[in-house]
């Protein structure tokens, strides 16, 4: 019988916001005060930004591929101001993944892109700016991701 390797804690590091790979994306779209209160969370070798709620920003999210990592990210956010009610949800699209959300619960469906931008306190990107994945790209579903699941 093969020996089972004990579970290890994921490699998660909190870093200054400016070190996040997506810092420039958010710098062009988020209020400077919120950006100053943001943190970078490095999962393995990739630091990504976690932007707190405040002013017009009602919620935020951080996508991960593994439940252990989602739990670790939630643990990092729990004691910090600006990341209220961190919770883990499962999303099926664009691929199955966990999402750590904080702040108000986002609606299941957005009436339009403007509503999504307002909820996340984002400025509309200018013409020609690259688009990054948004929470609307992630559709809630059952854990199985079955096309027939309710």
TIVO-2410 file (N, C-alpha, C; in nm, 3 decimals):
# residues 150
REC num residu      c1      c2      c3 atome chaine
REC   1      X   0.085  -0.118   0.000     N      A
REC   1      X   0.000   0.000   0.000    CA      A
REC   1      X   0.089   0.124   0.000     C      A
REC   2      X   0.062   0.221  -0.089     N      A
REC   2      X   0.147   0.341  -0.095    CA      A
REC   2      X   0.127   0.427   0.030     C      A
REC   3      X   0.235   0.491   0.070     N      A
REC   3      X   0.229   0.582   0.185    CA      A
REC   3      X   0.161   0.710   0.142     C      A
REC   4      X   0.069   0.755   0.222     N      A
REC   4      X   0.002   0.881   0.194    CA      A
REC   4      X   0.087   0.996   0.246     C      A
REC   5      X   0.102   1.094   0.163     N      A
REC   5      X   0.177   1.212   0.200    CA      A
REC   5      X   0.089   1.302   0.287     C      A
REC   6      X   0.138   1.351   0.401     N      A
REC   6      X   0.054   1.438   0.484    CA      A
REC   6      X   0.024   1.569   0.411     C      A
REC   7      X  -0.094   1.623   0.438     N      A
REC   7      X  -0.132   1.750   0.378    CA      A
REC   7      X  -0.042   1.861   0.432     C      A
REC   8      X  -0.002   1.949   0.347     N      A
REC   8      X   0.079   2.062   0.390    CA      A
REC   8      X   0.000   2.190   0.366     C      A
REC   9      X   0.036   2.292   0.439     N      A
REC   9      X  -0.027   2.422   0.421    CA      A
REC   9      X   0.012   2.477   0.285     C      A
REC  10      X  -0.079   2.541   0.215     N      A
REC  10      X  -0.043   2.601   0.086    CA      A
REC  10      X   0.053   2.718   0.106     C      A
REC  11      X   0.130   2.746   0.005     N      A
REC  11      X   0.227   2.854   0.007    CA      A
REC  11      X   0.156   2.986  -0.025     C      A
REC  12      X   0.110   3.055   0.079     N      A
REC  12      X   0.037   3.181   0.067    CA      A
REC  12      X   0.117   3.290   0.137     C      A
REC  13      X   0.137   3.404   0.069     N      A
REC  13      X   0.212   3.514   0.127    CA      A
REC  13      X   0.137   3.644   0.101     C      A
REC  14      X   0.126   3.729   0.203     N      A
REC  14      X   0.068   3.862   0.186    CA      A
REC  14      X   0.182   3.957   0.150     C      A
REC  15      X   0.159   4.037   0.047     N      A
REC  15      X   0.263   4.125  -0.006    CA      A
REC  15      X   0.204   4.265  -0.028     C      A
REC  16      X   0.290   4.365  -0.050     N      A
REC  16      X   0.238   4.499  -0.085    CA      A
REC  16      X   0.157   4.493  -0.214     C      A
REC  17      X   0.052   4.573  -0.219     N      A
REC  17      X  -0.039   4.572  -0.334    CA      A
REC  17      X   0.032   4.593  -0.467     C      A
REC  18      X   0.130   4.681  -0.471     N      A
REC  18      X   0.198   4.714  -0.597    CA      A
REC  18      X   0.272   4.595  -0.657     C      A
REC  19      X   0.293   4.489  -0.580     N      A
REC  19      X   0.362   4.371  -0.632    CA      A
REC  19      X   0.269   4.271  -0.700     C      A
REC  20      X   0.138   4.298  -0.695     N      A
REC  20      X   0.041   4.209  -0.759    CA      A
REC  20      X   0.051   4.217  -0.911     C      A
REC  21      X   0.039   4.104  -0.977     N      A
REC  21      X   0.045   4.100  -1.124    CA      A
REC  21      X  -0.065   4.185  -1.187     C      A
REC  22      X  -0.182   4.194  -1.120     N      A
REC  22      X  -0.295   4.267  -1.175    CA      A
REC  22      X  -0.310   4.408  -1.116     C      A
REC  23      X  -0.204   4.459  -1.053     N      A
REC  23      X  -0.208   4.592  -0.991    CA      A
REC  23      X  -0.243   4.701  -1.092     C      A
REC  24      X  -0.180   4.701  -1.208     N      A
REC  24      X  -0.206   4.805  -1.309    CA      A
REC  24      X  -0.350   4.800  -1.359     C      A
REC  25      X  -0.405   4.680  -1.370     N      A
REC  25      X  -0.546   4.667  -1.411    CA      A
REC  25      X  -0.635   4.742  -1.311     C      A
REC  26      X  -0.615   4.715  -1.181     N      A
REC  26      X  -0.698   4.779  -1.079    CA      A
REC  26      X  -0.664   4.926  -1.061     C      A
REC  27      X  -0.540   4.964  -1.079     N      A
REC  27      X  -0.501   5.105  -1.065    CA      A
REC  27      X  -0.580   5.191  -1.165     C      A
REC  28      X  -0.610   5.137  -1.282     N      A
REC  28      X  -0.686   5.212  -1.383    CA      A
REC  28      X  -0.836   5.209  -1.357     C      A
REC  29      X  -0.884   5.129  -1.261     N      A
REC  29      X  -1.028   5.109  -1.245    CA      A
REC  29      X  -1.083   5.131  -1.105     C      A
REC  30      X  -0.996   5.137  -1.003     N      A
REC  30      X  -1.041   5.145  -0.865    CA      A
REC  30      X  -0.996   5.277  -0.803     C      A
REC  31      X  -1.077   5.330  -0.713     N      A
REC  31      X  -1.043   5.451  -0.641    CA      A
REC  31      X  -0.907   5.436  -0.571     C      A
REC  32      X  -0.827   5.542  -0.573     N      A
REC  32      X  -0.691   5.537  -0.518    CA      A
REC  32      X  -0.690   5.502  -0.369     C      A
REC  33      X  -0.791   5.547  -0.295     N      A
REC  33      X  -0.797   5.515  -0.151    CA      A
REC  33      X  -0.815   5.365  -0.129     C      A
REC  34      X  -0.901   5.303  -0.208     N      A
REC  34      X  -0.919   5.157  -0.197    CA      A
REC  34      X  -0.792   5.084  -0.240     C      A
REC  35      X  -0.730   5.131  -0.344     N      A
REC  35      X  -0.608   5.069  -0.392    CA      A
REC  35      X  -0.500   5.073  -0.283     C      A
REC  36      X  -0.492   5.184  -0.210     N      A
REC  36      X  -0.394   5.199  -0.103    CA      A
REC  36      X  -0.419   5.101   0.011     C      A
REC  37      X  -0.544   5.058   0.030     N      A
REC  37      X  -0.578   4.962   0.137    CA      A
REC  37      X  -0.578   4.818   0.087     C      A
REC  38      X  -0.546   4.797  -0.039     N      A
REC  38      X  -0.546   4.662  -0.098    CA      A
REC  38      X  -0.420   4.586  -0.057     C      A
REC  39      X  -0.425   4.455  -0.074     N      A
REC  39      X  -0.309   4.370  -0.050    CA      A
REC  39      X  -0.290   4.276  -0.168     C      A
REC  40      X  -0.169   4.232  -0.186     N      A
REC  40      X  -0.143   4.126  -0.283    CA      A
REC  40      X  -0.136   3.996  -0.205     C      A
REC  41      X  -0.200   3.893  -0.258     N      A
REC  41      X  -0.192   3.759  -0.198    CA      A
REC  41      X  -0.121   3.671  -0.300     C      A
REC  42      X  -0.004   3.624  -0.260     N      A
REC  42      X   0.072   3.537  -0.349    CA      A
REC  42      X   0.037   3.393  -0.318     C      A
REC  43      X  -0.018   3.326  -0.417     N      A
REC  43      X  -0.048   3.184  -0.408    CA      A
REC  43      X   0.058   3.114  -0.492     C      A
REC  44      X   0.140   3.035  -0.428     N      A
REC  44      X   0.258   2.976  -0.490    CA      A
REC  44      X   0.348   3.089  -0.537     C      A
REC  45      X   0.359   3.116  -0.665     N      A
REC  45      X   0.449   3.223  -0.712    CA      A
REC  45      X   0.376   3.339  -0.776     C      A
REC  46      X   0.244   3.342  -0.772     N      A
REC  46      X   0.168   3.446  -0.843    CA      A
REC  46      X   0.093   3.535  -0.744     C      A
REC  47      X   0.138   3.661  -0.727     N      A
REC  47      X   0.064   3.755  -0.641    CA      A
REC  47      X  -0.049   3.823  -0.717     C      A
REC  48      X  -0.169   3.818  -0.660     N      A
REC  48      X  -0.286   3.885  -0.719    CA      A
REC  48      X  -0.348   3.976  -0.614     C      A
REC  49      X  -0.417   4.078  -0.659     N      A
REC  49      X  -0.469   4.182  -0.572    CA      A
REC  49      X  -0.601   4.141  -0.507     C      A
REC  50      X  -0.615   4.176  -0.380     N      A
REC  50      X  -0.741   4.167  -0.308    CA      A
REC  50      X  -0.777   4.310  -0.268     C      A
REC  51      X  -0.887   4.361  -0.324     N      A
REC  51      X  -0.928   4.500  -0.302    CA      A
REC  51      X  -1.041   4.501  -0.198     C      A
REC  52      X  -1.027   4.579  -0.090     N      A
REC  52      X  -1.131   4.581   0.012    CA      A
REC  52      X  -1.258   4.651  -0.035     C      A
REC  53      X  -1.365   4.633   0.042     N      A
REC  53      X  -1.488   4.708   0.015    CA      A
REC  53      X  -1.473   4.848   0.073     C      A
REC  54      X  -1.557   4.938   0.029     N      A
REC  54      X  -1.556   5.074   0.079    CA      A
REC  54      X  -1.602   5.168  -0.029     C      A
REC  55      X  -1.645   5.287   0.012     N      A
REC  55      X  -1.700   5.387  -0.079    CA      A
REC  55      X  -1.810   5.321  -0.162     C      A
REC  56      X  -1.795   5.311  -0.294     N      A
REC  56      X  -1.899   5.250  -0.376    CA      A
REC  56      X  -1.877   5.101  -0.397     C      A
REC  57      X  -1.762   5.048  -0.358     N      A
REC  57      X  -1.731   4.906  -0.376    CA      A
REC  57      X  -1.802   4.826  -0.266     C      A
REC  58      X  -1.894   4.738  -0.308     N      A
REC  58      X  -1.975   4.662  -0.213    CA      A
REC  58      X  -1.923   4.520  -0.190     C      A
REC  59      X  -1.842   4.468  -0.280     N      A
REC  59      X  -1.793   4.331  -0.266    CA      A
REC  59      X  -1.667   4.308  -0.346     C      A
REC  60      X  -1.604   4.194  -0.320     N      A
REC  60      X  -1.485   4.156  -0.393    CA      A
REC  60      X  -1.474   4.005  -0.400     C      A
REC  61      X  -1.377   3.957  -0.478     N      A
REC  61      X  -1.358   3.812  -0.490    CA      A
REC  61      X  -1.215   3.780  -0.531     C      A
REC  62      X  -1.174   3.657  -0.499     N      A
REC  62      X  -1.039   3.608  -0.529    CA      A
REC  62      X  -1.055   3.462  -0.569     C      A
REC  63      X  -1.025   3.428  -0.693     N      A
REC  63      X  -1.045   3.292  -0.743    CA      A
REC  63      X  -0.923   3.203  -0.719     C      A
REC  64      X  -0.950   3.078  -0.682     N      A
REC  64      X  -0.845   2.978  -0.660    CA      A
REC  64      X  -0.893   2.843  -0.712     C      A
REC  65      X  -0.799   2.751  -0.734     N      A
REC  65      X  -0.834   2.620  -0.790    CA      A
REC  65      X  -0.850   2.509  -0.687     C      A
REC  66      X  -0.821   2.537  -0.561     N      A
REC  66      X  -0.814   2.430  -0.462    CA      A
REC  66      X  -0.880   2.477  -0.333     C      A
REC  67      X  -0.956   2.389  -0.269     N      A
REC  67      X  -1.025   2.424  -0.145    CA      A
REC  67      X  -0.927   2.459  -0.034     C      A
REC  68      X  -0.816   2.389  -0.025     N      A
REC  68      X  -0.716   2.420   0.078    CA      A
REC  68      X  -0.664   2.562   0.062     C      A
REC  69      X  -0.642   2.603  -0.061     N      A
REC  69      X  -0.595   2.739  -0.087    CA      A
REC  69      X  -0.706   2.840  -0.056     C      A
REC  70      X  -0.830   2.807  -0.093     N      A
REC  70      X  -0.942   2.897  -0.063    CA      A
REC  70      X  -0.954   2.917   0.088     C      A
REC  71      X  -0.939   2.811   0.165     N      A
REC  71      X  -0.945   2.823   0.311    CA      A
REC  71      X  -0.832   2.912   0.363     C      A
REC  72      X  -0.713   2.897   0.306     N      A
REC  72      X  -0.599   2.979   0.349    CA      A
REC  72      X  -0.619   3.125   0.313     C      A
REC  73      X  -0.672   3.154   0.194     N      A
REC  73      X  -0.699   3.292   0.154    CA      A
REC  73      X  -0.805   3.352   0.246     C      A
REC  74      X  -0.908   3.277   0.275     N      A
REC  74      X  -1.013   3.326   0.366    CA      A
REC  74      X  -0.953   3.357   0.503     C      A
REC  75      X  -0.865   3.271   0.552     N      A
REC  75      X  -0.800   3.292   0.681    CA      A
REC  75      X  -0.716   3.419   0.681     C      A
REC  76      X  -0.648   3.447   0.570     N      A
REC  76      X  -0.570   3.571   0.558    CA      A
REC  76      X  -0.662   3.692   0.564     C      A
REC  77      X  -0.777   3.688   0.498     N      A
REC  77      X  -0.866   3.803   0.488    CA      A
REC  77      X  -0.949   3.828   0.614     C      A
REC  78      X  -0.982   3.722   0.689     N      A
REC  78      X  -1.074   3.735   0.804    CA      A
REC  78      X  -1.036   3.844   0.903     C      A
REC  79      X  -0.910   3.856   0.946     N      A
REC  79      X  -0.879   3.958   1.048    CA      A
REC  79      X  -0.858   4.098   0.992     C      A
REC  80      X  -0.856   4.113   0.861     N      A
REC  80      X  -0.825   4.242   0.800    CA      A
REC  80      X  -0.949   4.329   0.785     C      A
REC  81      X  -0.935   4.456   0.809     N      A
REC  81      X  -1.044   4.549   0.784    CA      A
REC  81      X  -1.068   4.563   0.635     C      A
REC  82      X  -1.192   4.577   0.596     N      A
REC  82      X  -1.225   4.597   0.455    CA      A
REC  82      X  -1.262   4.470   0.381     C      A
REC  83      X  -1.252   4.355   0.448     N      A
REC  83      X  -1.286   4.227   0.385    CA      A
REC  83      X  -1.390   4.155   0.471     C      A
REC  84      X  -1.510   4.217   0.489     N      A
REC  84      X  -1.611   4.159   0.577    CA      A
REC  84      X  -1.673   4.031   0.521     C      A
REC  85      X  -1.708   3.944   0.611     N      A
REC  85      X  -1.780   3.819   0.578    CA      A
REC  85      X  -1.713   3.739   0.467     C      A
REC  86      X  -1.584   3.708   0.477     N      A
REC  86      X  -1.524   3.627   0.371    CA      A
REC  86      X  -1.585   3.488   0.369     C      A
REC  87      X  -1.618   3.441   0.251     N      A
REC  87      X  -1.685   3.311   0.235    CA      A
REC  87      X  -1.634   3.244   0.108     C      A
REC  88      X  -1.648   3.114   0.103     N      A
REC  88      X  -1.601   3.036  -0.012    CA      A
REC  88      X  -1.721   2.986  -0.090     C      A
REC  89      X  -1.719   3.007  -0.220     N      A
REC  89      X  -1.824   2.955  -0.307    CA      A
REC  89      X  -1.758   2.877  -0.420     C      A
REC  90      X  -1.838   2.796  -0.488     N      A
REC  90      X  -1.790   2.715  -0.601    CA      A
REC  90      X  -1.848   2.772  -0.729     C      A
REC  91      X  -1.765   2.789  -0.830     N      A
REC  91      X  -1.808   2.838  -0.962    CA      A
REC  91      X  -1.768   2.737  -1.068     C      A
REC  92      X  -1.852   2.721  -1.169     N      A
REC  92      X  -1.824   2.625  -1.276    CA      A
REC  92      X  -1.761   2.687  -1.399     C      A
REC  93      X  -1.784   2.817  -1.422     N      A
REC  93      X  -1.733   2.877  -1.545    CA      A
REC  93      X  -1.637   2.989  -1.514     C      A
REC  94      X  -1.534   3.010  -1.590     N      A
REC  94      X  -1.502   2.941  -1.714    CA      A
REC  94      X  -1.452   2.799  -1.693     C      A
REC  95      X  -1.401   2.768  -1.575     N      A
REC  95      X  -1.367   2.630  -1.539    CA      A
REC  95      X  -1.398   2.616  -1.391     C      A
REC  96      X  -1.413   2.494  -1.344     N      A
REC  96      X  -1.447   2.473  -1.204    CA      A
REC  96      X  -1.342   2.531  -1.111     C      A
REC  97      X  -1.384   2.615  -1.018     N      A
REC  97      X  -1.290   2.672  -0.923    CA      A
REC  97      X  -1.365   2.726  -0.801     C      A
REC  98      X  -1.290   2.747  -0.696     N      A
REC  98      X  -1.343   2.810  -0.576    CA      A
REC  98      X  -1.320   2.960  -0.587     C      A
REC  99      X  -1.408   3.036  -0.522     N      A
REC  99      X  -1.396   3.180  -0.518    CA      A
REC  99      X  -1.414   3.222  -0.373     C      A
REC 100      X  -1.319   3.300  -0.322     N      A
REC 100      X  -1.335   3.360  -0.190    CA      A
REC 100      X  -1.397   3.497  -0.215     C      A
REC 101      X  -1.517   3.517  -0.163     N      A
REC 101      X  -1.589   3.644  -0.179    CA      A
REC 101      X  -1.592   3.715  -0.045     C      A
REC 102      X  -1.606   3.849  -0.047     N      A
REC 102      X  -1.624   3.926   0.075    CA      A
REC 102      X  -1.718   4.042   0.047     C      A
REC 103      X  -1.774   4.097   0.155     N      A
REC 103      X  -1.868   4.208   0.139    CA      A
REC 103      X  -2.007   4.156   0.109     C      A
REC 104      X  -2.086   4.240   0.044     N      A
REC 104      X  -2.223   4.202   0.009    CA      A
REC 104      X  -2.223   4.085  -0.089     C      A
REC 105      X  -2.329   4.006  -0.082     N      A
REC 105      X  -2.346   3.894  -0.175    CA      A
REC 105      X  -2.381   3.950  -0.313     C      A
REC 106      X  -2.304   3.914  -0.416     N      A
REC 106      X  -2.339   3.963  -0.551    CA      A
REC 106      X  -2.465   3.892  -0.602     C      A
REC 107      X  -2.538   3.957  -0.691     N      A
REC 107      X  -2.656   3.891  -0.746    CA      A
REC 107      X  -2.617   3.771  -0.832     C      A
REC 108      X  -2.708   3.677  -0.846     N      A
REC 108      X  -2.683   3.559  -0.929    CA      A
REC 108      X  -2.669   3.598  -1.076     C      A
REC 109      X  -2.744   3.697  -1.119     N      A
REC 109      X  -2.737   3.746  -1.258    CA      A
REC 109      X  -2.728   3.898  -1.254     C      A
REC 110      X  -2.645   3.953  -1.340     N      A
REC 110      X  -2.632   4.098  -1.349    CA      A
REC 110      X  -2.725   4.149  -1.458     C      A
REC 111      X  -2.803   4.256  -1.430     N      A
REC 111      X  -2.889   4.313  -1.534    CA      A
REC 111      X  -2.807   4.362  -1.654     C      A
REC 112      X  -2.691   4.419  -1.625     N      A
REC 112      X  -2.601   4.465  -1.732    CA      A
REC 112      X  -2.462   4.486  -1.675     C      A
REC 113      X  -2.368   4.513  -1.762     N      A
REC 113      X  -2.228   4.532  -1.721    CA      A
REC 113      X  -2.211   4.651  -1.627     C      A
REC 114      X  -2.289   4.755  -1.646     N      A
REC 114      X  -2.278   4.873  -1.559    CA      A
REC 114      X  -2.309   4.838  -1.414     C      A
REC 115      X  -2.409   4.755  -1.392     N      A
REC 115      X  -2.444   4.713  -1.255    CA      A
REC 115      X  -2.330   4.638  -1.189     C      A
REC 116      X  -2.264   4.551  -1.266     N      A
REC 116      X  -2.150   4.476  -1.212    CA      A
REC 116      X  -2.036   4.571  -1.176     C      A
REC 117      X  -2.006   4.665  -1.263     N      A
REC 117      X  -1.900   4.761  -1.237    CA      A
REC 117      X  -1.929   4.843  -1.111     C      A
REC 118      X  -2.053   4.888  -1.095     N      A
REC 118      X  -2.091   4.966  -0.977    CA      A
REC 118      X  -2.075   4.882  -0.851     C      A
REC 119      X  -2.121   4.758  -0.853     N      A
REC 119      X  -2.113   4.671  -0.735    CA      A
REC 119      X  -1.968   4.657  -0.688     C      A
REC 120      X  -1.877   4.635  -0.782     N      A
REC 120      X  -1.735   4.617  -0.748    CA      A
REC 120      X  -1.657   4.748  -0.743     C      A
REC 121      X  -1.725   4.862  -0.756     N      A
REC 121      X  -1.659   4.991  -0.746    CA      A
REC 121      X  -1.556   5.014  -0.853     C      A
REC 122      X  -1.581   4.960  -0.972     N      A
REC 122      X  -1.486   4.971  -1.082    CA      A
REC 122      X  -1.526   5.081  -1.179     C      A
REC 123      X  -1.427   5.151  -1.229     N      A
REC 123      X  -1.450   5.248  -1.335    CA      A
REC 123      X  -1.455   5.172  -1.467     C      A
REC 124      X  -1.535   5.220  -1.559     N      A
REC 124      X  -1.544   5.154  -1.689    CA      A
REC 124      X  -1.412   5.168  -1.762     C      A
REC 125      X  -1.356   5.055  -1.808     N      A
REC 125      X  -1.229   5.064  -1.882    CA      A
REC 125      X  -1.247   5.141  -2.011     C      A
REC 126      X  -1.143   5.214  -2.049     N      A
REC 126      X  -1.147   5.292  -2.172    CA      A
REC 126      X  -1.137   5.203  -2.294     C      A
REC 127      X  -1.165   5.259  -2.407     N      A
REC 127      X  -1.159   5.185  -2.532    CA      A
REC 127      X  -1.019   5.128  -2.552     C      A
REC 128      X  -1.011   5.000  -2.590     N      A
REC 128      X  -0.884   4.937  -2.618    CA      A
REC 128      X  -0.813   4.879  -2.497     C      A
REC 129      X  -0.866   4.903  -2.376     N      A
REC 129      X  -0.803   4.842  -2.259    CA      A
REC 129      X  -0.838   4.695  -2.256     C      A
REC 130      X  -0.745   4.610  -2.212     N      A
REC 130      X  -0.774   4.467  -2.207    CA      A
REC 130      X  -0.877   4.436  -2.100     C      A
REC 131      X  -0.958   4.338  -2.125     N      A
REC 131      X  -1.060   4.293  -2.030    CA      A
REC 131      X  -1.007   4.173  -1.955     C      A
REC 132      X  -1.023   4.173  -1.823     N      A
REC 132      X  -0.986   4.058  -1.744    CA      A
REC 132      X  -1.113   3.986  -1.702     C      A
REC 133      X  -1.103   3.859  -1.661     N      A
REC 133      X  -1.223   3.786  -1.621    CA      A
REC 133      X  -1.295   3.856  -1.506     C      A
REC 134      X  -1.425   3.849  -1.507     N      A
REC 134      X  -1.505   3.908  -1.401    CA      A
REC 134      X  -1.587   3.799  -1.334     C      A
REC 135      X  -1.649   3.837  -1.223     N      A
REC 135      X  -1.731   3.740  -1.151    CA      A
REC 135      X  -1.846   3.690  -1.237     C      A
REC 136      X  -1.891   3.769  -1.335     N      A
REC 136      X  -1.999   3.724  -1.422    CA      A
REC 136      X  -1.954   3.609  -1.512     C      A
REC 137      X  -1.822   3.590  -1.525     N      A
REC 137      X  -1.772   3.477  -1.602    CA      A
REC 137      X  -1.785   3.346  -1.525     C      A
REC 138      X  -1.812   3.357  -1.394     N      A
REC 138      X  -1.822   3.241  -1.308    CA      A
REC 138      X  -1.968   3.218  -1.273     C      A
REC 139      X  -2.026   3.111  -1.321     N      A
REC 139      X  -2.167   3.083  -1.299    CA      A
REC 139      X  -2.181   2.987  -1.180     C      A
REC 140      X  -2.260   3.025  -1.077     N      A
REC 140      X  -2.282   2.934  -0.965    CA      A
REC 140      X  -2.353   2.808  -1.013     C      A
REC 141      X  -2.316   2.696  -0.956     N      A
REC 141      X  -2.383   2.571  -0.990    CA      A
REC 141      X  -2.356   2.468  -0.882     C      A
REC 142      X  -2.407   2.349  -0.899     N      A
REC 142      X  -2.380   2.244  -0.803    CA      A
REC 142      X  -2.234   2.203  -0.812     C      A
REC 143      X  -2.185   2.137  -0.710     N      A
REC 143      X  -2.045   2.096  -0.703    CA      A
REC 143      X  -2.007   2.006  -0.820     C      A
REC 144      X  -2.100   1.932  -0.875     N      A
REC 144      X  -2.069   1.837  -0.979    CA      A
REC 144      X  -2.043   1.901  -1.116     C      A
REC 145      X  -2.090   2.022  -1.138     N      A
REC 145      X  -2.078   2.092  -1.266    CA      A
REC 145      X  -2.148   2.017  -1.379     C      A
REC 146      X  -2.243   1.938  -1.343     N      A
REC 146      X  -2.320   1.866  -1.443    CA      A
REC 146      X  -2.405   1.962  -1.524     C      A
REC 147      X  -2.410   1.948  -1.656     N      A
REC 147      X  -2.493   2.038  -1.735    CA      A
REC 147      X  -2.640   2.028  -1.700     C      A
REC 148      X  -2.682   1.919  -1.633     N      A
REC 148      X  -2.821   1.904  -1.596    CA      A
REC 148      X  -2.846   1.941  -1.450     C      A
REC 149      X  -2.741   1.982  -1.377     N      A
REC 149      X  -2.758   2.017  -1.236    CA      A
REC 149      X  -2.844   2.142  -1.224     C      A
REC 150      X  -2.924   2.151  -1.117     N      A
REC 150      X  -3.008   2.269  -1.099    CA      A
REC 150      X  -2.926   2.392  -1.067     C      A
***
